[in-house]
């Protein structure tokens, strides 16, 4: 195993950890049973838009991380097969 494979593997592990943390940081879209019974909570227009902006950024970062993991995995496979 060469240096490029080790570096790519380390980056792959780092990206995997980042995507797990970003997904955990996102707000849940499901309000649950308490919202159905109690009618949910009322919040201001500003709070709703601020949450959407945060969620939108986290969603974009999640997609970016997933694509990066896909590309690194493909590159590692090509690199491993090239060295055989």
KOLGU-4560 file (N, C-alpha, C; in nm, 3 decimals, padded with zeros to 5 digits):
<recs>
<n_xx: 00.086 n_yy: -00.117 n_zz: 00.000 ca_xx: 00.000 ca_yy: 00.000 ca_zz: 00.000 c_xx: 00.090 c_yy: 00.123 c_zz: 00.000 mol: A seq: 1 type: UNK>
<n_xx: 00.069 n_yy: 00.209 n_zz: -00.099 ca_xx: 00.153 ca_yy: 00.326 ca_zz: -00.113 c_xx: 00.101 c_yy: 00.446 c_zz: -00.035 mol: A seq: 2 type: UNK>
<n_xx: 00.179 n_yy: 00.552 n_zz: -00.040 ca_xx: 00.144 ca_yy: 00.676 ca_zz: 00.029 c_xx: 00.012 c_yy: 00.735 c_zz: -00.022 mol: A seq: 3 type: UNK>
<n_xx: -00.012 n_yy: 00.740 n_zz: -00.155 ca_xx: -00.140 ca_yy: 00.796 ca_zz: -00.201 c_xx: -00.262 c_yy: 00.719 c_zz: -00.151 mol: A seq: 4 type: UNK>
<n_xx: -00.250 n_yy: 00.588 n_zz: -00.142 ca_xx: -00.362 ca_yy: 00.508 ca_zz: -00.091 c_xx: -00.387 c_yy: 00.535 c_zz: 00.057 mol: A seq: 5 type: UNK>
<n_xx: -00.281 n_yy: 00.553 n_zz: 00.133 ca_xx: -00.296 ca_yy: 00.581 ca_zz: 00.276 c_xx: -00.359 c_yy: 00.718 c_zz: 00.297 mol: A seq: 6 type: UNK>
<n_xx: -00.314 n_yy: 00.816 n_zz: 00.221 ca_xx: -00.370 ca_yy: 00.952 ca_zz: 00.232 c_xx: -00.517 c_yy: 00.953 c_zz: 00.190 mol: A seq: 7 type: UNK>
<n_xx: -00.548 n_yy: 00.887 n_zz: 00.080 ca_xx: -00.687 ca_yy: 00.882 ca_zz: 00.034 c_xx: -00.775 c_yy: 00.808 c_zz: 00.133 mol: A seq: 8 type: UNK>
<n_xx: -00.723 n_yy: 00.703 n_zz: 00.195 ca_xx: -00.799 ca_yy: 00.631 ca_zz: 00.296 c_xx: -00.826 c_yy: 00.717 c_zz: 00.418 mol: A seq: 9 type: UNK>
<n_xx: -00.726 n_yy: 00.794 n_zz: 00.460 ca_xx: -00.745 ca_yy: 00.885 ca_zz: 00.574 c_xx: -00.847 c_yy: 00.993 c_zz: 00.542 mol: A seq: 10 type: UNK>
<n_xx: -00.843 n_yy: 01.047 n_zz: 00.420 ca_xx: -00.941 ca_yy: 01.148 ca_zz: 00.379 c_xx: -01.079 c_yy: 01.086 c_zz: 00.372 mol: A seq: 11 type: UNK>
<n_xx: -01.089 n_yy: 00.963 n_zz: 00.328 ca_xx: -01.218 ca_yy: 00.893 ca_zz: 00.322 c_xx: -01.277 c_yy: 00.874 c_zz: 00.461 mol: A seq: 12 type: UNK>
<n_xx: -01.195 n_yy: 00.836 n_zz: 00.556 ca_xx: -01.242 ca_yy: 00.820 ca_zz: 00.694 c_xx: -01.285 c_yy: 00.955 c_zz: 00.751 mol: A seq: 13 type: UNK>
<n_xx: -01.208 n_yy: 01.060 n_zz: 00.724 ca_xx: -01.243 ca_yy: 01.194 ca_zz: 00.772 c_xx: -01.375 c_yy: 01.242 c_zz: 00.711 mol: A seq: 14 type: UNK>
<n_xx: -01.394 n_yy: 01.220 n_zz: 00.582 ca_xx: -01.519 ca_yy: 01.259 ca_zz: 00.517 c_xx: -01.637 c_yy: 01.179 c_zz: 00.571 mol: A seq: 15 type: UNK>
<n_xx: -01.615 n_yy: 01.054 n_zz: 00.602 ca_xx: -01.722 ca_yy: 00.971 ca_zz: 00.659 c_xx: -01.764 c_yy: 01.024 c_zz: 00.796 mol: A seq: 16 type: UNK>
<n_xx: -01.667 n_yy: 01.061 n_zz: 00.877 ca_xx: -01.700 ca_yy: 01.118 ca_zz: 01.008 c_xx: -01.772 c_yy: 01.252 c_zz: 00.995 mol: A seq: 17 type: UNK>
<n_xx: -01.729 n_yy: 01.332 n_zz: 00.900 ca_xx: -01.793 ca_yy: 01.462 ca_zz: 00.877 c_xx: -01.938 c_yy: 01.444 c_zz: 00.835 mol: A seq: 18 type: UNK>
<n_xx: -01.964 n_yy: 01.351 n_zz: 00.744 ca_xx: -02.101 ca_yy: 01.333 ca_zz: 00.697 c_xx: -02.190 c_yy: 01.281 c_zz: 00.809 mol: A seq: 19 type: UNK>
<n_xx: -02.137 n_yy: 01.197 n_zz: 00.896 ca_xx: -02.216 ca_yy: 01.149 ca_zz: 01.010 c_xx: -02.251 c_yy: 01.265 c_zz: 01.102 mol: A seq: 20 type: UNK>
<n_xx: -02.153 n_yy: 01.350 n_zz: 01.132 ca_xx: -02.178 ca_yy: 01.464 ca_zz: 01.220 c_xx: -02.274 c_yy: 01.565 c_zz: 01.158 mol: A seq: 21 type: UNK>
<n_xx: -02.263 n_yy: 01.589 n_zz: 01.028 ca_xx: -02.352 ca_yy: 01.684 ca_zz: 00.961 c_xx: -02.495 c_yy: 01.632 c_zz: 00.960 mol: A seq: 22 type: UNK>
<n_xx: -02.512 n_yy: 01.503 n_zz: 00.935 ca_xx: -02.647 ca_yy: 01.446 ca_zz: 00.935 c_xx: -02.707 c_yy: 01.452 c_zz: 01.076 mol: A seq: 23 type: UNK>
<n_xx: -02.627 n_yy: 01.427 n_zz: 01.176 ca_xx: -02.677 ca_yy: 01.435 ca_zz: 01.313 c_xx: -02.711 c_yy: 01.579 c_zz: 01.353 mol: A seq: 24 type: UNK>
<n_xx: -02.644 n_yy: 01.677 n_zz: 01.293 ca_xx: -02.670 ca_yy: 01.817 ca_zz: 01.327 c_xx: -02.797 c_yy: 01.871 c_zz: 01.263 mol: A seq: 25 type: UNK>
<n_xx: -02.848 n_yy: 01.803 n_zz: 01.161 ca_xx: -02.968 ca_yy: 01.850 ca_zz: 01.094 c_xx: -03.090 c_yy: 01.830 c_zz: 01.181 mol: A seq: 26 type: UNK>
<n_xx: -03.186 n_yy: 01.923 n_zz: 01.167 ca_xx: -03.311 ca_yy: 01.911 ca_zz: 01.239 c_xx: -03.397 c_yy: 01.802 c_zz: 01.180 mol: A seq: 27 type: UNK>
<n_xx: -03.475 n_yy: 01.739 n_zz: 01.265 ca_xx: -03.564 ca_yy: 01.634 ca_zz: 01.220 c_xx: -03.682 c_yy: 01.697 c_zz: 01.146 mol: A seq: 28 type: UNK>
<n_xx: -03.721 n_yy: 01.637 n_zz: 01.036 ca_xx: -03.835 ca_yy: 01.688 ca_zz: 00.959 c_xx: -03.968 c_yy: 01.641 c_zz: 01.017 mol: A seq: 29 type: UNK>
<n_xx: -03.963 n_yy: 01.536 n_zz: 01.098 ca_xx: -04.083 ca_yy: 01.478 ca_zz: 01.156 c_xx: -04.114 c_yy: 01.546 c_zz: 01.288 mol: A seq: 30 type: UNK>
<n_xx: -04.236 n_yy: 01.600 n_zz: 01.303 ca_xx: -04.275 ca_yy: 01.667 ca_zz: 01.427 c_xx: -04.321 c_yy: 01.568 c_zz: 01.533 mol: A seq: 31 type: UNK>
<n_xx: -04.362 n_yy: 01.451 n_zz: 01.494 ca_xx: -04.402 ca_yy: 01.349 ca_zz: 01.589 c_xx: -04.546 c_yy: 01.359 c_zz: 01.632 mol: A seq: 32 type: UNK>
<n_xx: -04.583 n_yy: 01.276 n_zz: 01.726 ca_xx: -04.720 ca_yy: 01.265 ca_zz: 01.773 c_xx: -04.762 c_yy: 01.386 c_zz: 01.856 mol: A seq: 33 type: UNK>
<n_xx: -04.670 n_yy: 01.445 n_zz: 01.930 ca_xx: -04.706 ca_yy: 01.560 ca_zz: 02.013 c_xx: -04.750 c_yy: 01.678 c_zz: 01.928 mol: A seq: 34 type: UNK>
<n_xx: -04.693 n_yy: 01.694 n_zz: 01.812 ca_xx: -04.733 ca_yy: 01.802 ca_zz: 01.723 c_xx: -04.872 c_yy: 01.777 c_zz: 01.666 mol: A seq: 35 type: UNK>
<n_xx: -04.903 n_yy: 01.652 n_zz: 01.638 ca_xx: -05.035 ca_yy: 01.619 ca_zz: 01.583 c_xx: -05.144 c_yy: 01.643 c_zz: 01.687 mol: A seq: 36 type: UNK>
<n_xx: -05.115 n_yy: 01.612 n_zz: 01.812 ca_xx: -05.215 ca_yy: 01.629 ca_zz: 01.917 c_xx: -05.222 c_yy: 01.775 c_zz: 01.962 mol: A seq: 37 type: UNK>
<n_xx: -05.107 n_yy: 01.835 n_zz: 01.986 ca_xx: -05.103 ca_yy: 01.971 ca_zz: 02.041 c_xx: -05.106 c_yy: 02.079 c_zz: 01.936 mol: A seq: 38 type: UNK>
<n_xx: -05.093 n_yy: 02.046 n_zz: 01.811 ca_xx: -05.096 ca_yy: 02.146 ca_zz: 01.705 c_xx: -04.962 c_yy: 02.208 c_zz: 01.675 mol: A seq: 39 type: UNK>
<n_xx: -04.856 n_yy: 02.157 n_zz: 01.736 ca_xx: -04.722 ca_yy: 02.210 ca_zz: 01.708 c_xx: -04.695 c_yy: 02.335 c_zz: 01.788 mol: A seq: 40 type: UNK>
<n_xx: -04.595 n_yy: 02.408 n_zz: 01.750 ca_xx: -04.561 ca_yy: 02.530 ca_zz: 01.819 c_xx: -04.563 c_yy: 02.645 c_zz: 01.719 mol: A seq: 41 type: UNK>
<n_xx: -04.585 n_yy: 02.762 n_zz: 01.771 ca_xx: -04.588 ca_yy: 02.881 ca_zz: 01.686 c_xx: -04.454 c_yy: 02.951 c_zz: 01.697 mol: A seq: 42 type: UNK>
<n_xx: -04.400 n_yy: 02.989 n_zz: 01.586 ca_xx: -04.275 ca_yy: 03.064 ca_zz: 01.586 c_xx: -04.287 c_yy: 03.176 c_zz: 01.484 mol: A seq: 43 type: UNK>
<n_xx: -04.196 n_yy: 03.269 n_zz: 01.492 ca_xx: -04.202 ca_yy: 03.385 ca_zz: 01.405 c_xx: -04.152 c_yy: 03.351 c_zz: 01.265 mol: A seq: 44 type: UNK>
<n_xx: -04.181 n_yy: 03.440 n_zz: 01.172 ca_xx: -04.137 ca_yy: 03.424 ca_zz: 01.034 c_xx: -03.985 c_yy: 03.424 c_zz: 01.026 mol: A seq: 45 type: UNK>
<n_xx: -03.921 n_yy: 03.507 n_zz: 01.106 ca_xx: -03.775 ca_yy: 03.517 ca_zz: 01.106 c_xx: -03.712 c_yy: 03.386 c_zz: 01.152 mol: A seq: 46 type: UNK>
<n_xx: -03.767 n_yy: 03.327 n_zz: 01.258 ca_xx: -03.713 ca_yy: 03.201 ca_zz: 01.307 c_xx: -03.729 c_yy: 03.088 c_zz: 01.205 mol: A seq: 47 type: UNK>
<n_xx: -03.842 n_yy: 03.086 n_zz: 01.136 ca_xx: -03.862 ca_yy: 02.983 ca_zz: 01.033 c_xx: -03.762 c_yy: 02.996 c_zz: 00.920 mol: A seq: 48 type: UNK>
<n_xx: -03.738 n_yy: 03.117 n_zz: 00.873 ca_xx: -03.645 ca_yy: 03.137 ca_zz: 00.762 c_xx: -03.501 c_yy: 03.111 c_zz: 00.805 mol: A seq: 49 type: UNK>
<n_xx: -03.467 n_yy: 03.144 n_zz: 00.928 ca_xx: -03.333 ca_yy: 03.120 ca_zz: 00.976 c_xx: -03.307 c_yy: 02.969 c_zz: 00.985 mol: A seq: 50 type: UNK>
<n_xx: -03.406 n_yy: 02.892 n_zz: 01.030 ca_xx: -03.390 ca_yy: 02.747 ca_zz: 01.038 c_xx: -03.379 c_yy: 02.686 c_zz: 00.899 mol: A seq: 51 type: UNK>
<n_xx: -03.452 n_yy: 02.737 n_zz: 00.805 ca_xx: -03.444 ca_yy: 02.685 ca_zz: 00.668 c_xx: -03.307 c_yy: 02.712 c_zz: 00.609 mol: A seq: 52 type: UNK>
<n_xx: -03.253 n_yy: 02.828 n_zz: 00.637 ca_xx: -03.122 ca_yy: 02.860 ca_zz: 00.584 c_xx: -03.017 c_yy: 02.767 c_zz: 00.643 mol: A seq: 53 type: UNK>
<n_xx: -03.023 n_yy: 02.743 n_zz: 00.772 ca_xx: -02.929 ca_yy: 02.651 ca_zz: 00.836 c_xx: -02.946 c_yy: 02.510 c_zz: 00.780 mol: A seq: 54 type: UNK>
<n_xx: -03.071 n_yy: 02.466 n_zz: 00.767 ca_xx: -03.096 ca_yy: 02.333 ca_zz: 00.713 c_xx: -03.052 c_yy: 02.323 c_zz: 00.567 mol: A seq: 55 type: UNK>
<n_xx: -03.071 n_yy: 02.431 n_zz: 00.492 ca_xx: -03.029 ca_yy: 02.429 ca_zz: 00.352 c_xx: -02.877 c_yy: 02.416 c_zz: 00.341 mol: A seq: 56 type: UNK>
<n_xx: -02.804 n_yy: 02.487 n_zz: 00.426 ca_xx: -02.658 ca_yy: 02.478 ca_zz: 00.423 c_xx: -02.612 c_yy: 02.338 c_zz: 00.464 mol: A seq: 57 type: UNK>
<n_xx: -02.675 n_yy: 02.283 n_zz: 00.567 ca_xx: -02.637 ca_yy: 02.149 ca_zz: 00.611 c_xx: -02.670 c_yy: 02.045 c_zz: 00.505 mol: A seq: 58 type: UNK>
<n_xx: -02.782 n_yy: 02.064 n_zz: 00.436 ca_xx: -02.820 ca_yy: 01.971 ca_zz: 00.331 c_xx: -02.721 c_yy: 01.975 c_zz: 00.214 mol: A seq: 59 type: UNK>
<n_xx: -02.680 n_yy: 02.095 n_zz: 00.176 ca_xx: -02.582 ca_yy: 02.108 ca_zz: 00.069 c_xx: -02.449 c_yy: 02.047 c_zz: 00.109 mol: A seq: 60 type: UNK>
<n_xx: -02.408 n_yy: 02.069 n_zz: 00.234 ca_xx: -02.283 ca_yy: 02.013 ca_zz: 00.282 c_xx: -02.289 c_yy: 01.861 c_zz: 00.287 mol: A seq: 61 type: UNK>
<n_xx: -02.407 n_yy: 01.807 n_zz: 00.321 ca_xx: -02.425 ca_yy: 01.663 ca_zz: 00.322 c_xx: -02.410 c_yy: 01.606 c_zz: 00.182 mol: A seq: 62 type: UNK>
<n_xx: -02.474 n_yy: 01.670 n_zz: 00.084 ca_xx: -02.461 ca_yy: 01.624 ca_zz: -00.055 c_xx: -02.317 c_yy: 01.632 c_zz: -00.103 mol: A seq: 63 type: UNK>
<n_xx: -02.249 n_yy: 01.742 n_zz: -00.071 ca_xx: -02.109 ca_yy: 01.759 ca_zz: -00.110 c_xx: -02.022 c_yy: 01.650 c_zz: -00.049 mol: A seq: 64 type: UNK>
<n_xx: -02.043 n_yy: 01.621 n_zz: 00.079 ca_xx: -01.966 ca_yy: 01.517 ca_zz: 00.146 c_xx: -01.992 c_yy: 01.379 c_zz: 00.086 mol: A seq: 65 type: UNK>
<n_xx: -02.117 n_yy: 01.352 n_zz: 00.051 ca_xx: -02.151 ca_yy: 01.223 ca_zz: -00.008 c_xx: -02.085 c_yy: 01.207 c_zz: -00.145 mol: A seq: 66 type: UNK>
<n_xx: -02.086 n_yy: 01.311 n_zz: -00.225 ca_xx: -02.020 ca_yy: 01.306 ca_zz: -00.357 c_xx: -01.870 c_yy: 01.289 c_zz: -00.339 mol: A seq: 67 type: UNK>
<n_xx: -01.813 n_yy: 01.357 n_zz: -00.241 ca_xx: -01.669 ca_yy: 01.345 ca_zz: -00.216 c_xx: -01.633 c_yy: 01.203 c_zz: -00.173 mol: A seq: 68 type: UNK>
<n_xx: -01.714 n_yy: 01.142 n_zz: -00.089 ca_xx: -01.691 ca_yy: 01.004 ca_zz: -00.048 c_xx: -01.698 c_yy: 00.911 c_zz: -00.170 mol: A seq: 69 type: UNK>
<n_xx: -01.797 n_yy: 00.933 n_zz: -00.256 ca_xx: -01.812 ca_yy: 00.851 ca_zz: -00.376 c_xx: -01.689 c_yy: 00.864 c_zz: -00.466 mol: A seq: 70 type: UNK>
<n_xx: -01.642 n_yy: 00.985 n_zz: -00.489 ca_xx: -01.528 ca_yy: 01.007 ca_zz: -00.578 c_xx: -01.401 c_yy: 00.947 c_zz: -00.518 mol: A seq: 71 type: UNK>
<n_xx: -01.380 n_yy: 00.966 n_zz: -00.388 ca_xx: -01.260 ca_yy: 00.911 ca_zz: -00.325 c_xx: -01.262 c_yy: 00.759 c_zz: -00.328 mol: A seq: 72 type: UNK>
<n_xx: -01.379 n_yy: 00.699 n_zz: -00.305 ca_xx: -01.390 ca_yy: 00.554 ca_zz: -00.310 c_xx: -01.358 c_yy: 00.500 c_zz: -00.449 mol: A seq: 73 type: UNK>
<n_xx: -01.412 n_yy: 00.566 n_zz: -00.551 ca_xx: -01.380 ca_yy: 00.525 ca_zz: -00.689 c_xx: -01.232 c_yy: 00.540 c_zz: -00.718 mol: A seq: 74 type: UNK>
<n_xx: -01.173 n_yy: 00.651 n_zz: -00.673 ca_xx: -01.031 ca_yy: 00.674 ca_zz: -00.697 c_xx: -00.946 c_yy: 00.569 c_zz: -00.626 mol: A seq: 75 type: UNK>
<n_xx: -00.984 n_yy: 00.532 n_zz: -00.505 ca_xx: -00.909 ca_yy: 00.428 ca_zz: -00.433 c_xx: -00.918 c_yy: 00.294 c_zz: -00.505 mol: A seq: 76 type: UNK>
<n_xx: -01.036 n_yy: 00.261 n_zz: -00.556 ca_xx: -01.051 ca_yy: 00.135 ca_zz: -00.629 c_xx: -00.970 c_yy: 00.134 c_zz: -00.757 mol: A seq: 77 type: UNK>
<n_xx: -00.972 n_yy: 00.243 n_zz: -00.830 ca_xx: -00.893 ca_yy: 00.252 ca_zz: -00.953 c_xx: -00.745 c_yy: 00.245 c_zz: -00.921 mol: A seq: 78 type: UNK>
<n_xx: -00.704 n_yy: 00.315 n_zz: -00.816 ca_xx: -00.564 ca_yy: 00.315 ca_zz: -00.776 c_xx: -00.518 c_yy: 00.175 c_zz: -00.731 mol: A seq: 79 type: UNK>
<n_xx: -00.604 n_yy: 00.105 n_zz: -00.658 ca_xx: -00.571 ca_yy: -00.031 ca_zz: -00.612 c_xx: -00.559 c_yy: -00.127 c_zz: -00.730 mol: A seq: 80 type: UNK>
<n_xx: -00.650 n_yy: -00.115 n_zz: -00.827 ca_xx: -00.645 ca_yy: -00.203 ca_zz: -00.944 c_xx: -00.530 c_yy: -00.167 c_zz: -01.038 mol: A seq: 81 type: UNK>
<n_xx: -00.491 n_yy: -00.041 n_zz: -01.039 ca_xx: -00.381 ca_yy: 00.003 ca_zz: -01.124 c_xx: -00.247 c_yy: -00.051 c_zz: -01.072 mol: A seq: 82 type: UNK>
<n_xx: -00.235 n_yy: -00.063 n_zz: -00.941 ca_xx: -00.109 ca_yy: -00.108 ca_zz: -00.882 c_xx: -00.091 c_yy: -00.260 c_zz: -00.887 mol: A seq: 83 type: UNK>
<n_xx: -00.192 n_yy: -00.335 n_zz: -00.926 ca_xx: -00.180 ca_yy: -00.482 ca_zz: -00.930 c_xx: -00.094 c_yy: -00.528 c_zz: -01.044 mol: A seq: 84 type: UNK>
</recs>
